[in-house]
C-alpha cells in the first residue's frame, strides 16, 4: 500500500513540475508579447492554462502535506 501512495506522489510531483514549466512559459510569452507577437502561436489554450494552474495548486498542497508529515495523508501506515 505504501508503494501506491509513493507512486501517486511521484505522478503528482511530475504533473506539478510540468505545470510550473507551463506557467513559466506563459509568463515568458506575456513579457515577450509586449515587444513581438511572433511567439503567440505557441501560447496554450485558455482551458489548458486553467487546468495547469489547478495542477500547480494541487501539487503545492501535496508537497506541503508531504514535507510536514501530516499523518492523516502521508503518515506512517505501520
Helices and strands as residue ranges (DSSP letters): H 2-32, G 40-42, H 46-67, H 71-74
